[in-house]
């Protein structure tokens, strides 16, 4: 996959299976992960260089991006502006 303009492809981290106390979370109660790894980065928009790089771990907004399933894997496509912080 090769995103265009200021788009970024992120592979979301898996949802938490248990709480810190050891309680198992059912599938219906799991929250969407808000962290993931950058898989692909577009060239930027209007001469602005991208600040994230492939392999970066990022945090993004809860409802950011467009969900995509490609070759059996889940991904998010979002604008670089939707990324809150690089860890």
N, CA, C and O of each residue as an XYZ file, in Angstrom:
348
protein
N       0.841     -1.180      0.000
C       0.000      0.000      0.000
C       0.885      1.242      0.000
O       1.883      1.314      0.717
N       0.508      2.192     -0.799
C       1.240      3.450     -0.843
C       0.228      4.594     -0.753
O      -0.455      4.891     -1.734
N       0.125      5.234      0.407
C      -0.840      6.324      0.557
C      -0.417      7.560     -0.238
O       0.761      7.730     -0.552
N      -1.386      8.420     -0.560
C      -1.107      9.641     -1.291
C      -1.205     10.846     -0.365
O      -1.800     10.777      0.710
N      -0.608     11.953     -0.803
C      -0.619     13.226     -0.075
C      -0.166     13.051      1.373
O       0.887     12.466      1.624
N      -0.947     13.550      2.323
C      -0.548     13.519      3.736
C      -1.210     12.371      4.499
O      -1.463     12.477      5.699
N      -1.481     11.292      3.803
C      -2.120     10.134      4.438
C      -1.063      9.195      5.029
O       0.081      9.136      4.578
N      -1.503      8.465      6.060
C      -0.648      7.513      6.768
C      -1.445      6.227      6.960
O      -2.634      6.286      7.275
N      -0.818      5.071      6.780
C      -1.445      3.776      7.055
C      -0.905      3.281      8.388
O       0.307      3.179      8.580
N      -1.825      2.972      9.317
C      -1.459      2.549     10.669
C      -2.056      1.174     10.938
O      -3.222      0.926     10.632
N      -1.257      0.285     11.508
C      -1.759     -1.017     11.972
C      -2.075     -0.872     13.451
O      -1.163     -0.723     14.265
N      -3.371     -0.913     13.817
C      -3.744     -0.728     15.222
C      -3.181     -1.836     16.107
O      -3.054     -2.988     15.691
N      -2.848     -1.455     17.335
C      -2.405     -2.435     18.328
C      -3.607     -3.309     18.694
O      -4.743     -2.842     18.613
N      -3.388     -4.550     19.089
C      -4.519     -5.401     19.474
C      -5.222     -4.855     20.705
O      -4.594     -4.251     21.574
N      -6.536     -5.072     20.776
C      -7.332     -4.623     21.925
C      -6.938     -5.418     23.169
O      -6.555     -6.585     23.083
N      -7.037     -4.773     24.303
C      -6.695     -5.432     25.567
C      -7.656     -6.593     25.841
O      -8.872     -6.443     25.714
N      -7.107     -7.740     26.216
C      -7.901     -8.928     26.507
C      -8.308     -8.999     27.982
O      -9.372     -9.522     28.315
N      -7.448     -8.467     28.861
C      -7.729     -8.505     30.299
C      -7.402     -7.146     30.914
O      -6.660     -6.352     30.337
N      -7.969     -6.894     32.092
C      -7.649     -5.675     32.822
C      -6.379     -5.892     33.615
O      -5.861     -7.007     33.671
N      -5.875     -4.841     34.227
C      -4.667     -4.981     35.058
C      -4.897     -5.922     36.227
O      -3.962     -6.564     36.705
N      -6.131     -6.004     36.687
C      -6.467     -6.889     37.802
C      -6.692     -8.331     37.384
O      -6.904     -9.193     38.237
N      -6.650     -8.613     36.071
C      -6.795     -9.976     35.588
C      -8.188    -10.351     35.130
O      -8.429    -11.512     34.798
N      -9.119     -9.398     35.102
C     -10.480     -9.694     34.659
C     -10.490     -9.752     33.130
O      -9.958     -8.860     32.469
N     -11.088    -10.790     32.578
C     -11.162    -10.961     31.129
C     -12.265    -10.063     30.568
O     -13.390    -10.061     31.068
N     -11.935     -9.310     29.537
C     -12.883     -8.388     28.923
C     -13.572     -9.092     27.760
O     -12.895     -9.594     26.862
N     -14.926     -9.141     27.757
C     -15.617     -9.768     26.619
C     -15.480     -8.914     25.359
O     -15.236     -7.710     25.438
N     -15.639     -9.553     24.192
C     -15.475     -8.850     22.911
C     -16.384     -7.631     22.789
O     -15.989     -6.626     22.199
N     -17.585     -7.704     23.334
C     -18.532     -6.597     23.193
C     -18.144     -5.381     24.024
O     -18.628     -4.283     23.753
N     -17.291     -5.543     25.021
C     -16.908     -4.433     25.895
C     -15.526     -3.869     25.581
O     -15.107     -2.886     26.194
N     -14.817     -4.476     24.638
C     -13.470     -4.002     24.316
C     -13.535     -2.647     23.629
O     -14.394     -2.408     22.781
N     -12.621     -1.770     24.003
C     -12.523     -0.464     23.363
C     -11.582     -0.545     22.167
O     -10.660     -1.360     22.129
N     -11.844      0.328     21.188
C     -10.940      0.402     20.039
C      -9.585      0.880     20.522
O      -9.510      1.805     21.332
N      -8.509      0.264     20.038
C      -7.185      0.752     20.425
C      -6.942      2.145     19.854
O      -7.452      2.482     18.785
N      -6.164      2.950     20.565
C      -5.841      4.293     20.117
C      -4.342      4.426     19.874
O      -3.801      5.531     19.870
N      -3.691      3.314     19.674
C      -2.251      3.310     19.415
C      -1.996      2.303     18.302
O      -2.732      1.329     18.143
N      -0.946      2.554     17.541
C      -0.623      1.643     16.459
C       0.744      1.943     15.878
O       1.430      2.877     16.294
N       1.120      1.126     14.907
C       2.416      1.273     14.248
C       2.202      1.778     12.826
O       1.326      1.294     12.109
N       3.007      2.750     12.428
C       2.927      3.310     11.088
C       3.512      2.295     10.098
O       4.656      1.863     10.240
N       2.712      1.923      9.095
C       3.109      0.929      8.103
C       3.555      1.595      6.801
O       4.489      1.126      6.152
N       2.887      2.691      6.419
C       3.219      3.390      5.180
C       2.936      4.877      5.344
O       2.026      5.260      6.079
N       3.711      5.716      4.664
C       3.591      7.171      4.767
C       3.564      7.756      3.361
O       4.359      7.375      2.501
N       2.639      8.686      3.139
C       2.574      9.380      1.853
C       3.695     10.397      1.717
O       4.455     10.609      2.662
N       3.809     11.032      0.545
C       4.903     11.969      0.289
C       4.728     13.336      0.950
O       5.683     14.111      1.005
N       3.553     13.644      1.443
C       3.296     14.963      2.014
C       2.403     15.755      1.083
O       2.052     15.289     -0.001
N       2.037     16.946      1.504
C       1.109     17.753      0.723
C       1.680     19.151      0.516
O       2.139     19.784      1.467
N       1.653     19.627     -0.707
C       2.073     20.986     -1.054
C       3.461     21.330     -0.527
O       3.666     22.421      0.005
N       4.408     20.419     -0.669
C       5.778     20.688     -0.269
C       6.074     20.511      1.208
O       7.223     20.674      1.619
N       5.075     20.183      2.024
C       5.302     19.939      3.452
C       5.763     18.501      3.656
O       5.089     17.567      3.221
N       6.882     18.319      4.302
C       7.396     16.980      4.564
C       6.635     16.334      5.705
O       6.148     17.018      6.605
N       6.536     15.020      5.665
C       5.850     14.264      6.713
C       6.771     14.151      7.934
O       7.984     13.994      7.793
N       6.184     14.230      9.124
C       6.968     14.147     10.357
C       6.998     12.732     10.931
O       7.870     12.415     11.740
N       6.056     11.880     10.524
C       6.075     10.495     10.993
C       6.813      9.638      9.973
O       6.887      9.972      8.791
N       7.356      8.528     10.459
C       8.111      7.619      9.596
C       7.592      6.208      9.775
O       6.942      5.899     10.774
N       7.876      5.360      8.815
C       7.495      3.954      8.900
C       8.158      3.349     10.138
O       9.350      3.548     10.374
N       7.374      2.608     10.924
C       7.886      1.970     12.129
C       7.603      2.750     13.400
O       7.753      2.206     14.493
N       7.192      4.025     13.288
C       6.857      4.823     14.478
C       5.620      4.262     15.164
O       4.690      3.811     14.496
N       5.605      4.288     16.482
C       4.417      3.961     17.255
C       3.722      5.284     17.575
O       4.343      6.209     18.098
N       2.434      5.363     17.258
C       1.711      6.625     17.386
C       0.423      6.445     18.192
O      -0.128      5.348     18.282
N      -0.033      7.547     18.771
C      -1.355      7.618     19.395
C      -2.214      8.493     18.504
O      -1.748      9.502     17.975
N      -3.477      8.102     18.337
C      -4.388      8.856     17.487
C      -5.745      8.957     18.175
O      -6.012      8.243     19.142
N      -6.593      9.840     17.676
C      -7.917     10.044     18.255
C      -8.785      8.798     18.161
O      -8.593      7.955     17.285
N      -9.731      8.696     19.068
C     -10.573      7.510     19.178
C     -11.335      7.197     17.888
O     -11.480      6.030     17.525
N     -11.817      8.221     17.202
C     -12.620      8.004     16.001
C     -11.887      8.457     14.742
O     -12.523      8.822     13.753
N     -10.573      8.437     14.771
C      -9.760      8.879     13.637
C      -9.633      7.785     12.590
O      -9.648      6.595     12.904
N      -9.510      8.208     11.356
C      -9.161      7.307     10.280
C     -10.299      6.500      9.703
O     -11.397      6.425     10.253
N      -9.990      5.899      8.571
C     -10.908      5.019      7.853
C     -10.409      3.594      8.011
O      -9.259      3.300      7.684
N     -11.260      2.706      8.509
C     -10.865      1.315      8.709
C     -10.776      0.600      7.366
O     -11.578      0.846      6.465
N      -9.796     -0.284      7.246
C      -9.558     -1.011      6.018
C      -9.054     -2.403      6.371
O      -8.225     -2.563      7.266
N      -9.561     -3.411      5.662
C      -9.036     -4.761      5.831
C      -8.342     -5.136      4.528
O      -8.952     -5.102      3.460
N      -7.062     -5.493      4.620
C      -6.254     -5.804      3.446
C      -5.479     -7.078      3.711
O      -4.693     -7.147      4.655
N      -5.697     -8.082      2.885
C      -5.050     -9.386      3.017
C      -5.204     -9.965      4.423
O      -4.256    -10.509      4.989
N      -6.410     -9.840      4.975
C      -6.732    -10.425      6.268
C      -6.263     -9.629      7.474
O      -6.471    -10.070      8.604
N      -5.642     -8.479      7.280
C      -5.155     -7.641      8.371
C      -5.978     -6.357      8.440
O      -6.449     -5.860      7.417
N      -6.149     -5.823      9.645
C      -6.873     -4.567      9.838
C      -5.898     -3.396      9.844
O      -4.832     -3.465     10.456
N      -6.275     -2.322      9.158
C      -5.467     -1.113      9.085
C      -6.362      0.104      9.213
O      -7.579      0.008      9.058
N      -5.759      1.245      9.494
C      -6.434      2.531      9.477
C      -5.687      3.441      8.518
O      -4.457      3.483      8.520
N      -6.438      4.173      7.696
C      -5.846      5.199      6.842
C      -6.313      6.532      7.410
O      -7.512      6.773      7.549
N      -5.354      7.398      7.738
C      -5.702      8.692      8.337
C      -4.758      9.770      7.842
O      -3.690      9.486      7.299
N      -5.169     11.001      8.040
C      -4.291     12.129      7.743
C      -3.247     12.233      8.847
O      -3.478     11.809      9.979
N      -2.115     12.793      8.506
C      -1.074     12.974      9.514
C      -1.581     13.863     10.653
O      -1.160     13.692     11.797
N      -2.472     14.799     10.361
C      -3.035     15.694     11.376
C      -3.836     14.948     12.449
O      -3.995     15.457     13.559
N      -4.340     13.754     12.137
C      -5.119     12.958     13.098
C      -4.232     12.282     14.142
O      -4.726     11.801     15.161
N      -2.922     12.247     13.889
C      -2.000     11.620     14.847
C      -1.680     12.644     15.936
O      -1.287     13.775     15.649
N      -1.854     12.227     17.181
C      -1.671     13.127     18.315
C      -0.229     13.195     18.801
O       0.267     14.267     19.146
N       0.444     12.036     18.827
C       1.812     12.007     19.354
C       2.545     10.785     18.819
O       1.943      9.734     18.602
N       3.837     10.931     18.611
C       4.713      9.803     18.267
C       5.385      9.365     19.552
O       5.995     10.178     20.245
N       5.278      8.094     19.874
C       5.889      7.585     21.123
C       7.320      7.191     20.906
O       7.986      6.744     21.840
